[in-house]
Amino acid sequence: MAFEKTIPLNEFITLQRGFDLPQDKRVMGDIPVVASTGVVGYHNEEKVLAPGVVIGRSGSIGGGQYITTNFWPLNTTLWVKDFKGHHPRFVYYLLRSIDFSQFNVGSGVPTLNRNHLSGILVADTSYSYEKEASDIIGILDDKIKLNKELNHTLEQISQTLFKSWFVDFDPVIDNALDAGNPIPEALQSRAELRQKIRNSADFKPLPADIRALFPAEFEETELGWMPKGWITTSFNDLIELIGGGTPKTSVEEFWNGDIPWFSVVDAPSESDVYVLTTEKKITIEGLNNSSAKLLRKGTTIISARGTVGKCAMVAVPMAMNQSCYGVIGKNNIS
């Protein structure tokens, strides 16, 4: 859809810098404290009435958060002080569509100067159009949110299954109990707990074809009691670690290309697994003139510095910085 008129962003809305609120000044309450990366705590007093829209000003810039309750925006954010008659949720979608990285003025920490944003030209849309568009996009947003919640539930189920099968060895204990095979003394307490679960009214045994994949006995190894027939090996024999790198930030030709460049700020939320895009992108020249490597789809990324242990799976080929490791399986191990 073409729009006949565009206006500067500062005529469309008014952005205001957030407020200081040191940790030791916060009083426990139900008012969300919003930073550039999201809600970071709660306080007993609000600064802004809902609905509100916030973007990152320092640390993590741009993005966008739509806040449906009264809140306290921190000084690492810019919040919409005046919507000037525009639909708040439409403003949220609009700000999310803007690439604010081009307005970064921070030499080390990414930073936005709101005065530099004033001249961004945006379509001068009507409230009725904005509401209709927001309602349509909102339906998709709600569906995405529901899918993320479902993904989170499935992730929890998969983690529970993994622990049950490969840490607690529940299928092996089940098979051993049914076959009348002895349970090692070291696993007796686990077997007794498992038997109580098996005796409960709502217990559902694993399908026979799944249980058939597991042995019915244990054997002692240098690592302790293991399911009989399972082998032990070094983790290094199973996976390959890949290091990352950062192209020189002083060379313009290395940046703003088409190759996603992952850093910890791009780690997906707990309800997500895959990373599709990144805050910064590099060029093929940047890739070839740095220690960064192109990771193939399906690679697991683990953050190793700063926020340690954040994980993501690569959904599209991308590079990453040196604060992360890429993990891929050897010999067709996924």
N, C-alpha and C positions, 0 to 999 in steps of 0.2 A: 504494500500500500504506500503510495507517495503522499507526502504532506507538503502543503503549499508554503508553510512558514516554519522557520526555525528561530529559536531564541537562545541566548546564552543561559547556561545552567543557573547562574545566580539570579536570573529573572524567573526561572522555572520553580526553584526551591531555594531556601536559605540553609546553608550548612553551618554548624557550630561545633567548635572543639569541645570534647568531653571534659569531665571534671576530675580533679585529684581525689583519691580516696585510698590513703595508705592502708595496708593490711591491719595495722594496729588501731586504726580508727573505725573499723567496721564492727557493727553490732549485729549479731545474728538475727535475721528476719527472713521474709519471703520475697524481698525485692531483688531481682537479678542484677548483678554487677556485670556489665558487658564490656569486654576488652575487644581488641582488634581481631582476636581469634575466636570469640564467642563468650558465653557466660563463664566467668571464672570464680564466682562466689555469690553470696547473698548479703543483704544489708537490711536495716529496718526503716530506711527512708528512700524515697524515690526522688529523682531530679527531673524526670521526663514522664509525661503521661502517655499511655498507649492510645492508639498504635504508634509504633516508632520504627524508624529505619536508621541503620547504623552502617558505616563503612570503616575499614581499617585506616588509621592515619599514620601509625608508627609500628614498626615490627613486621606486621603483615598488613599490606596496604590493599585498599579496594575491597573486592568481594561484595558482601552485602548481607545484612541480617534484618529480618522482619520480626519485630518484637511485639507480641500481643498483650503484654502486661506492662504496667508501670515499671520503670527501670532506672538504673544509674549508669550512664555511659562514662567510661573512664577516659582519661586524657590521651589515651592511645587511639581514640576513635574520633570520627566526625559523625554527628547525628543531625537529622533533618529537624531544624528548629521551626521552620515554616513551610508547609506544603503548598502554600499559595493557591489553595482551591483544587489541587490535584489529588488524585486517588492515592493514598499511602502505599497500597500494595503495588500499584503500577510504578510508583517512584522506586520502590525496592527492585522490581524487575529491570527498570531502566538503569539504575546504578550498577546492577550486577552485569549488565551488558557492556559496560565501559571498561576498556583496558587502561587501568590507572597506572600500570607500570611505566608508561611513557612520561608520567609526571613525577617520578621518583626523584627527590632531591637529596636523599641521604647517601653519604659516601660509604658508610658501613652498614648502619641499620636503615632498611627501607623506610622512607618518610614522605608524606604528602604535605604540601603547603596549600591550604584551601584557596588562597588567593590565586594560585595558578590554575585552579579548576573552574574559575568563574566564567572563562570564555568558551568552555566546551559548548558546542552548538547541539541542541536537542530539538526534536519536533514539538511544536506547540499544539499539543493534542487536547481534545475536549474531555471533560470529566466523564461524559457518557461513554465515549470510546474507551477511555482508560478503564472504566468499571467493567465493560464487556470483555475487554482483552484480559484483564486481571482475573475475571471469573473463569475464563477458558484456561488460561495458564495455571490458575490455582487448582483446577481439577487435575491437571497433569502433575502438578507439584504434590498434591495430596496422594496421588497414586504412587509417585516416586517415594514419598515418605513411607507409605504402607509397605512398599516393596523392600525398603531399607529395614523396616522393623521385622519383616518376614526373614530377610537375610540374616539379621542379628539372631533371631530365634533359631534358624537353621544352623548358624555358626555355633551357637551354644550347644545344640543337640550333637553336632559333629564332634565338638570338643569332649562332651560327656561320653560319647561312644568311643572315642579314641582312648580316653583314660580307662574306660571299662575293659576294652579289649586288649590294649597293649601296655597298660601300666598295672592294672589290678588283675588282669588275666581272667576275667569272669567267665568267658566261654570255656576256657581250659578247666577251671574249677568245676563248672557245671558238668562237663564231660567226665571228669574224674569222679565226681560224686555219683553220677548215674552209672558209671562202670564199676563202682566199688573200689577204685584204685586209691592207694594211700595218698594223703595230702602231707607234704613236708611240714615239720613242726613250725618252721619259720612262717608258713602261710596258713597255719591253723586258725588264727584269729580272723583272717580274711575269709576263710572258708566258712567259719561259723556265722559271720555276718551275712555272707552270701546265702547260706542255707535259710536264714531268717527271711531274707527277701524272697527266696523261692517259695517259702511256705505262706507268704502273704496272699490275701484273697485276690489282689489286683495284679499279681505277677504274670507277665506274659513272656514265655520262653522265646529265645531266638528261633527263627525258622531252621529246620533240620539241615538245609543246604548250607546255611551260614555256619552252624556249629560243626559241620563236617570239615570245614576248613581249618579247624583248630585241633590240636592233639588232646589226649585224655590223660596225659602224664606230665610230670615235671622231672627235670634233671638238674643236678648241681653243676654250675659253671664258675669260672673265676669272678663273674659278676654276681653270683648268688644263684638262687633257684630260678630256672627259666623253663618255659614250655619245651617239652622234649622235641628235639629236631630243629629248633631254632638256632641260627648261628649268630655269633656276635662279631662285630667288626668296627673299625674306627669310623667315626663320622666323616673324617677326611676322605675315606675311601668311597663314600657315597655321594659327596657333594663337591662342587667347585665354588670357591669364593672369588668374586669379581670386585675389584676396587673401582672407585669413581674418581672424578676430577672436575676442576673448575677452569674453564677458559679464562684468559686474561680479561678482566672487566674493563681495562683501558682500551681494548681493541674493539671498536664498534662493529666490525665485520664478523665478530664471533657471536654476537647476540641478536635477539629478536628474529630468529630464523623459524624453521618449521619443526625442529627436533625438541620434544619435551625434555626438560632438564629437572630431574626430581631432587628436592631437598625435603627436610623433615616437615616444613610447612605444608607440603603437598600430601602428607600422609592422610589417608581417608579416615573418616570417623569410625568409631567402634562398630557401627552398624554396617560398615562397608568393608570390602576386601580389595577391590580393584581400583587402580588409579588410571584414569583416562587422559587427563591433561594436567598441566603444571603451571605454576605462577609465572615461571620464566622459561624461555625457549632459546636454544642455541642454533647456530648454523652448522653446516657440514664442515666449514673451515674451522669453527670453534672446536668441533669434535676431533678433527684431525690434528689440531695443534694444542692438544691438552691430553691429560691422562684419562679423560672421560672415555667411556666405551659405550657402544650401542647395545642395550640389553634387549634380548628377544622377548616376545610375548610369552607370558607364563613364568618369567623370572620372579622370584621372591626378593623384595628389598627389605633390609633390616637396618634401622638407624643405629649407629654405633657411638655417636657423640651427641652432647646436648641432651635431647630427649632420647634416651637409650631404649631400644627394644620395640619401637614402633614398626609395624610390619605392613607391607602392601604387596599386591601382586600386579605385575605389569600387564596392562590390557592392550597396549600398543607399544611398538618399539620406542625406547627412550633412553636417555643418558641419566646420570645421577652425579651428585657431588661426592667429595671425598669423605664426608661424614656418614656415609652409608656403605653397606656391602650388598652385592647382588649374590643370590644363592641359586644355583641350578644343579639338577641331579646329574650324576654320571651314569653311563651305561643304561640309558633309557629310563632311569628312575625319575619319576615326576614328583 
